[in-house]
């Protein structure tokens, strides 16, 4: 998805609006508390987290301009202290503390100490660190943190921020002569109340970066490395990309992209491919590229090239292939990896094996769809109606994933097996869809009256509504599941209407055939819903949302 992002930072709230074809006319908005400092790099990291948590688009291509520091930040020398005040020598950039008694204690020397608008940057004291207001006091110790207010460096933001710690007592002051940390913003703070006190500040680890934690005491600032958080691969699939090959540029982190219309897909790894050589941002011409896409449970994805065919002939061949919504391309089905007989020794290997099995079933579904579509050529509008129904089925499958695993965005909620479980769900769904497509033969004109057929539809609707009502009552405490269930039900309503429209068009406009298909699809959904109302089998590691909370 190609999205336009607009950002508003006001008061204590950061709002991100995502405008795309999928969100028209109303953009999707995400909000969170605004940080104290808003340089470009930190803002990009915040936006990435906001997008990942919402399960929206990849943030790999974000270009974020620097946002000025809030005007409420303190001017140098204005830092409140019960014991005196800080002094910054404008010539030597020496930061000192002048006690109320008149005594002065030198603390640290900054690399620059100009005004906020100067090219060199200025010394800046922090007002807060996480939930801790500075200066923080524990016993007789008073804790201060200083950094540099560096000038804007465009989209990249400042490469690094130095941080100094200062601890002041009634008759003495200590500071880290050299920065105790140089890097991105520290965002978490905790004041220790145990004997001896101390201020703990950290930058938490993520699934891609290690974190760091510092304990600041009078006389020392010790550090501990925080290991990266665990993340799990939930799928590996193949994609065929057709379009113009564009050389890497700033917004793509200098990785090449395949551009088709307004859509741009970044190729994260060359893999085994010898990619066309071209200058940054320049068009190397049309290509057809086969890639492997890996997705993790934290929202990350990675695209690795498997094969590339340059030139108009390769792109034209791919463009001429039938597009089956929710199914791999013909090229992907042609290059399916062979079934492995190697022993499964890790969860990742089990997930990959299940993903390969799902891809095999998806290719069978593709074959069933194209076979059915060829037989509809003589029926006006039937082919278009079949395509609409397949698109609706693909959208429903995505919504069904959410109702089966509504807490997927909560780290570790389902354990490391969840990726394999999702792939197993997909394999079953593709298999069922294949059987459904093969069974969608021309409707036989029956003697059933339209009113009788409509009465059967009403009875099926009543049974489905009853199952939904029971589920909403039994699962009322699981708000995420209820929201996902209602969203999936809306997707199903679109699906069943599309199926009925196809059946009616394929039969030459027979409304009874449409009603029969509406009843059949409705009863199938009811059977699917009833699984949530049955007792969960003990030891079912892929139960997901089955079983009331």
C-alpha positions in Angstrom: 0.0 0.0 0.0 1.2 3.5 -0.9 0.1 5.9 1.8 0.4 9.6 2.4 1.2 10.4 6.0 0.3 13.6 7.7 1.5 14.4 11.2 0.3 16.8 13.8 2.1 17.4 17.1 0.0 19.6 19.5 0.0 19.9 23.2 0.7 16.4 24.6 -0.7 14.4 21.7 0.9 13.1 18.5 -1.6 12.3 15.8 -0.7 10.4 12.6 -3.2 10.3 9.8 -2.8 7.7 7.0 -4.4 8.6 3.7 -4.7 5.8 1.1 -7.0 4.1 -1.3 -8.0 1.7 1.4 -8.9 4.5 3.9 -10.8 6.9 1.5 -12.6 9.0 2.3 -11.7 9.1 6.0 -8.0 8.6 6.9 -6.9 6.1 9.5 -5.7 8.1 12.6 -3.4 6.9 15.4 -2.6 8.9 18.5 -0.1 8.7 21.3 1.6 10.9 23.9 4.0 13.3 22.2 7.7 13.1 23.2 9.5 15.9 24.9 11.9 16.3 22.0 10.9 15.7 18.4 13.9 15.4 16.1 13.5 13.6 12.7 15.1 10.3 13.7 13.2 10.0 16.9 9.9 10.9 15.2 10.5 8.3 12.5 11.0 5.6 15.2 7.8 6.7 17.0 5.8 6.6 13.8 7.2 3.1 13.0 6.0 1.8 16.4 2.6 3.4 15.9 2.2 1.8 12.5 3.5 -1.6 13.6 1.1 -1.7 16.7 -1.8 -0.9 14.4 -0.8 -3.7 11.9 -0.8 -1.1 9.1 1.9 -0.4 6.6 5.6 -0.9 6.7 7.5 2.2 7.9 10.7 1.4 6.1 10.2 4.1 3.5 9.2 6.9 5.9 10.8 10.3 5.3 10.3 12.6 8.3 11.4 16.2 8.5 12.7 17.5 11.8 10.2 19.1 14.1 11.4 22.0 16.3 11.9 21.5 20.0 8.9 22.7 22.1 9.2 26.3 23.2 8.7 25.3 26.8 12.2 23.9 27.1 14.5 25.7 29.5 17.1 28.2 28.5 20.6 27.5 29.6 21.2 28.5 33.2 17.5 28.5 34.1 17.6 24.9 35.6 15.9 25.0 39.0 17.9 23.8 41.9 17.5 24.0 45.7 21.2 24.5 46.1 22.1 27.2 43.6 22.2 27.6 39.8 24.1 26.4 36.7 26.5 28.6 34.9 27.7 28.2 31.3 30.8 30.0 30.1 30.0 31.3 26.6 33.7 31.2 25.6 35.0 27.9 27.0 31.6 26.1 27.1 32.4 25.0 30.6 29.3 24.1 32.6 29.6 24.8 36.3 27.3 24.9 39.3 27.3 28.0 41.6 26.1 27.2 45.1 24.0 29.6 47.1 27.1 30.1 49.3 29.0 31.5 46.2 31.2 28.5 45.7 31.5 27.3 42.1 32.1 23.7 41.1 33.2 22.9 37.5 31.1 20.1 36.0 31.7 19.3 32.3 32.7 21.0 29.1 30.3 20.9 26.1 31.5 20.8 22.5 29.4 23.9 21.7 27.3 26.3 23.7 25.8 28.8 21.3 22.2 29.8 21.2 19.4 27.5 20.1 19.4 29.1 16.6 23.2 28.9 16.2 24.8 26.4 13.8 26.8 24.8 16.6 23.8 23.9 18.8 23.3 24.7 22.5 23.4 23.0 25.9 20.0 22.0 27.0 18.7 20.6 30.3 15.9 18.0 30.3 12.7 18.8 32.0 11.5 15.2 32.1 12.7 11.7 31.3 9.8 9.3 30.9 7.5 9.9 33.8 10.2 11.5 36.0 10.3 15.3 36.3 13.7 16.8 36.5 15.5 17.7 38.6 14.6 14.6 40.5 15.3 14.5 44.2 16.1 11.4 46.4 17.2 12.3 49.9 19.7 15.1 49.7 20.7 14.3 46.1 19.4 16.3 43.2 19.6 14.7 39.7 19.9 16.7 36.5 20.4 15.6 32.9 21.9 17.7 30.1 22.1 17.2 26.3 22.7 19.3 23.2 20.0 21.0 21.2 21.5 20.2 17.9 20.4 22.1 14.7 18.1 20.4 12.3 19.7 18.0 9.8 16.7 17.4 7.5 15.1 14.0 7.2 18.0 12.2 8.9 17.8 14.1 12.2 20.8 14.5 14.4 23.2 11.6 14.1 23.7 11.4 17.9 22.9 13.2 21.0 25.4 13.5 24.0 24.0 13.1 27.5 25.6 14.3 30.7 24.5 13.4 34.2 24.8 15.9 37.1 24.1 15.1 40.8 24.1 18.1 43.2 24.2 18.0 47.0 24.1 20.9 49.5 27.9 21.2 49.5 29.2 19.2 46.5 28.4 18.5 42.9 29.4 15.6 40.6 29.0 15.3 36.8 30.0 12.8 34.1 32.9 14.7 32.6 32.4 12.9 29.3 28.9 12.1 28.0 27.7 9.0 29.8 25.6 8.2 26.6 25.7 9.2 23.0 22.9 8.1 20.8 19.1 8.6 20.3 16.8 10.0 23.0 16.6 8.3 26.4 12.9 7.8 27.0 12.4 5.9 30.3 13.3 7.2 33.8 12.9 5.8 37.3 13.9 7.4 40.5 15.1 4.9 43.1 13.8 5.5 46.6 15.9 2.7 48.3 18.8 3.7 50.6 21.4 5.4 48.4 18.8 6.6 45.9 19.8 6.8 42.3 18.3 7.7 38.9 17.8 5.0 36.3 17.4 6.1 32.7 17.2 3.9 29.6 16.3 3.4 26.0 14.3 0.2 25.9 15.2 -2.6 23.5 13.1 -3.3 20.5 12.9 -6.4 18.3 15.5 -4.9 16.0 17.8 -2.9 18.3 19.4 -3.6 21.7 18.6 -1.1 24.5 20.7 0.4 27.3 20.0 1.2 30.9 22.1 3.6 33.1 22.1 3.9 36.9 23.3 7.3 38.0 24.6 7.8 41.5 26.8 10.5 43.0 30.2 9.7 41.6 29.3 7.2 38.8 27.0 6.3 35.9 27.0 2.6 35.2 25.4 0.9 32.2 23.8 -2.4 31.3 23.0 -3.6 27.8 19.4 -4.6 27.2 19.1 -7.5 24.7 16.8 -7.2 21.7 13.3 -8.4 22.3 12.3 -11.7 20.7 10.3 -11.7 17.5 8.9 -14.6 15.4 8.6 -15.2 11.7 4.9 -15.7 11.0 5.1 -16.3 7.2 7.3 -16.7 4.2 5.6 -16.3 0.9 6.6 -15.6 -2.7 5.6 -12.5 -4.7 5.9 -11.6 -8.3 6.6 -7.9 -8.9 6.1 -6.4 -12.4 7.0 -2.8 -13.1 9.9 -0.4 -13.7 13.2 -1.1 -11.8 14.3 2.1 -10.0 17.7 2.7 -8.5 17.8 3.2 -4.7 17.3 6.7 -3.3 17.2 8.4 0.1 13.6 7.5 0.9 14.1 3.8 0.2 17.3 3.7 2.3 19.2 3.4 -1.0 17.6 0.1 -1.8 16.1 -0.4 -5.4 12.4 -0.5 -5.9 10.0 -1.9 -8.4 7.5 0.8 -9.4 4.1 0.0 -10.9 1.8 3.0 -11.2 1.7 4.7 -7.8 2.9 1.6 -6.0 6.6 1.2 -5.0 8.0 -2.0 -3.4 11.5 -1.9 -1.9 13.8 -4.9 -2.6 15.5 -5.3 0.8 18.0 -8.0 -0.2 19.6 -8.9 -3.6 19.5 -12.6 -2.6 20.8 -14.7 -5.5 19.8 -12.1 -8.1 22.1 -9.9 -10.2 20.0 -6.8 -10.1 20.1 -4.2 -12.9 22.7 -1.4 -12.4 21.3 2.1 -12.4 21.9 5.5 -10.8 20.0 6.6 -7.7 16.4 7.2 -8.6 16.9 6.4 -12.3 14.6 4.0 -14.3 16.4 0.9 -15.6 13.4 -0.3 -17.5 10.7 -2.9 -17.0 11.3 -6.1 -15.0 9.5 -9.1 -13.7 11.0 -10.0 -10.3 10.2 -13.1 -8.1 10.8 -12.4 -4.4 10.5 -14.1 -1.1 8.6 -12.0 1.5 9.2 -12.8 5.2 6.9 -11.3 7.9 7.5 -11.1 11.6 5.0 -10.8 14.4 6.2 -7.2 15.3 5.0 -6.0 11.9 8.3 -6.0 10.0 8.7 -7.5 6.6 11.6 -8.2 4.3 11.7 -8.8 0.6 14.5 -10.9 -0.9 15.0 -11.3 -4.7 14.9 -14.9 -6.0 14.9 -14.3 -9.7 14.7 -11.3 -12.0 13.9 -11.0 -15.7 14.7 -7.7 -17.3 13.1 -6.3 -20.4 9.6 -5.6 -21.8 9.0 -9.3 -22.7 9.3 -10.5 -19.2 7.1 -7.8 -17.8 4.5 -8.3 -20.6 4.4 -12.0 -20.0 3.7 -11.4 -16.3 1.1 -8.7 -17.0 -0.7 -11.1 -19.3 -1.1 -13.7 -16.6 -4.5 -14.0 -15.0 -4.6 -12.3 -11.6 -6.4 -14.4 -9.0 -7.1 -12.4 -5.8 -5.7 -14.1 -2.7 -3.6 -16.5 -4.8 0.1 -16.6 -5.9 0.9 -15.7 -9.4 1.5 -18.3 -12.1 5.2 -17.7 -11.8 5.2 -18.2 -8.1 3.3 -21.4 -8.5 5.8 -22.5 -11.2 8.7 -21.9 -8.8 7.3 -23.5 -5.7 10.1 -25.0 -3.6 10.1 -28.8 -3.5 8.8 -30.5 -0.4 11.5 -31.1 2.1 12.0 -34.4 3.9 14.5 -32.9 6.4 13.7 -33.4 10.0 12.0 -30.5 11.7 14.2 -29.3 14.6 13.1 -25.7 15.2 9.8 -23.8 15.3 10.9 -21.7 12.4 11.4 -24.8 10.3 8.0 -26.0 11.2 6.5 -22.6 10.3 8.3 -22.6 6.9 7.1 -26.2 6.2 3.5 -25.2 6.9 3.9 -22.0 4.8 5.1 -24.1 1.9 2.1 -26.4 2.3 -0.2 -23.4 2.3 1.3 -22.1 -0.9 0.7 -25.5 -2.5 -3.0 -25.3 -1.6 -3.1 -21.7 -2.8 -1.8 -22.7 -6.2 -4.5 -25.5 -6.4 -7.1 -22.8 -5.6 -5.6 -20.6 -8.4 -6.0 -23.5 -10.9 -9.6 -24.1 -9.8 -10.4 -20.4 -10.2 -8.9 -20.1 -13.7 -10.7 -23.3 -14.7 -14.1 -22.0 -13.5 -13.4 -18.5 -15.0 -12.8 -20.1 -18.5 -16.2 -21.7 -18.4 -18.0 -18.4 -17.7 -17.0 -16.7 -20.9 -20.4 -17.1 -22.6 -22.4 -15.7 -19.7 -22.6 -11.9 -19.7 -21.0 -10.4 -16.6 -20.3 -13.8 -15.0 -16.5 -13.5 -15.2 -16.6 -10.0 -13.6 -18.9 -11.3 -10.9 -16.6 -14.2 -10.2 -13.6 -11.8 -9.9 -15.6 -9.7 -7.4 -16.5 -12.8 -5.4 -12.8 -13.9 -5.3 -11.7 -10.4 -4.1 -14.4 -10.6 -1.4 -13.2 -14.0 -0.3 -9.6 -12.8 -0.1 -10.7 -9.8 2.1 -12.7 -12.1 4.3 -9.7 -14.5 4.8 -7.7 -11.5 6.0 -10.5 -10.5 8.4 -10.8 -14.1 9.5 -7.1 -14.1 10.5 -7.9 -11.3 12.9 -10.9 -13.0 14.5 -8.9 -16.2 14.9 -5.9 -14.4 16.5 -7.1 -11.0 17.6 -4.2 -10.5 20.1 -1.4 -11.0 17.6 -0.2 -7.5 18.2 0.5 -8.3 21.8 4.1 -9.6 22.0 4.2 -13.3 23.0 0.5 -13.7 23.5 0.2 -16.8 21.4 3.8 -18.1 21.7 6.2 -18.9 19.0 3.9 -21.4 17.4 1.4 -18.7 16.1 3.1 -18.4 12.7 2.7 -22.1 12.0 -0.9 -21.9 13.2 -1.8 -19.0 10.8 -0.2 -20.9 7.9 -2.2 -24.0 8.9 -5.4 -21.9 8.9 -4.5 -20.6 5.5 -3.8 -24.1 4.1 -7.3 -25.3 5.3 -8.9 -22.1 3.9 -7.3 -22.5 0.4 -8.2 -26.2 0.4 -11.9 -25.4 1.2 -12.0 -22.6 -1.3 -10.6 -25.0 -4.0 -13.4 -27.5 -3.3 -16.0 -24.6 -3.3 -14.8 -23.3 -6.7 -14.9 -26.7 -8.2 -18.4 -27.2 -6.9 -19.7 -23.9 -8.4 -21.1 -25.5 -11.5 -23.9 -24.0 -13.5 -27.1 -23.7 -11.4 -29.7 -26.3 -12.4 -33.1 -24.6 -12.9 -35.4 -26.1 -10.3 -39.1 -26.0 -9.7 -38.5 -24.2 -6.4 -40.3 -20.9 -6.3 -38.5 -17.7 -5.5 -40.6 -17.1 -2.4 -39.7 -20.6 -1.1 -36.0 -20.0 -1.8 -36.1 -16.7 0.0 -37.8 -18.3 3.0 -34.8 -20.7 3.2 -32.4 -17.8 3.1 -34.3 -16.2 6.0 -34.1 -19.4 8.0 -30.3 -19.6 7.3 -29.9 -15.9 8.3 -31.8 -16.6 11.6 -29.5 -19.5 12.5 -26.4 -17.3 11.8 -27.7 -14.4 13.8 -28.4 -16.8 16.7 -24.8 -18.1 16.6 -23.5 -14.5 16.5 -25.7 -13.4 19.4 -24.4 -16.3 21.5 -20.8 -15.5 20.7 -21.2 -11.8 21.5 -22.6 -12.8 24.9 -20.0 -15.5 25.6 -17.0 -13.5 24.5 -18.1 -10.1 25.7 -15.0 -9.7 28.0 -12.6 -10.1 25.1 -13.1 -6.7 23.4 -10.4 -7.2 20.8 -12.1 -10.5 19.6 -15.5 -8.9 19.5 -14.2 -6.0 17.4 -12.4 -8.5 15.0 -15.6 -10.7 14.9 -17.8 -7.8 13.8 -15.2 -6.7 11.2 -15.0 -10.2 9.8 -18.8 -10.4 9.7 -19.0 -7.3 7.6 -16.5 -8.8 5.2 -18.6 -11.9 5.1 -21.7 -9.9 4.2 -19.8 -8.6 1.2 -18.7 -12.1 0.3 -22.1 -13.7 0.4 -23.7 -10.9 -1.7 -20.9 -11.3 -4.3 -21.5 -15.1 -4.4 -25.2 -14.7 -4.9 -24.6 -12.1 -7.7 -22.2 -14.5 -9.5 -24.7 -17.4 -9.2 -27.5 -15.3 -10.6 -25.3 -14.0 -13.5 -23.9 -17.4 -14.3 -27.4 -18.8 -14.5 -28.5 -16.1 -16.9 -30.3 -14.0 -14.4 -32.1 -16.7 -12.4 -32.9 -15.1 -9.0 -33.7 -18.6 -7.5 -30.1 -19.6 -8.2 -28.8 -16.5 -6.4 -31.0 -17.3 -3.4 -29.8 -20.9 -3.3 -26.2 -19.7 -3.2 -27.0 -17.1 -0.6 -28.4 -19.8 1.6 -25.5 -22.1 1.1 -22.8 -19.6 1.9 -24.8 -18.4 5.0 -25.0 -21.9 6.4 -21.3 -22.4 5.8 -20.5 -19.3 7.9 -22.9 -20.5 10.6 -21.0 -23.7 10.8 -17.8 -21.7 11.1 -19.2 -19.6 13.9 -20.4 -22.6 15.8 -16.8 -23.8 16.4 -16.4 -20.9 18.8 -19.3 -22.2 20.8 -17.9 -25.6 21.3 -15.6 -26.6 24.2 -11.9 -26.2 23.4 -9.9 -29.4 23.1 -7.3 -29.6 25.9 -3.8 -29.1 24.6 -4.9 -27.4 21.4 -1.9 -25.1 20.8 -3.5 -23.4 17.8 -6.8 -22.6 19.5 -6.3 -18.9 19.1 -9.6 -17.2 20.0 -11.5 -20.4 20.4 -13.0 -20.7 23.9 -14.6 -17.8 25.9 -12.2 -15.8 28.2 
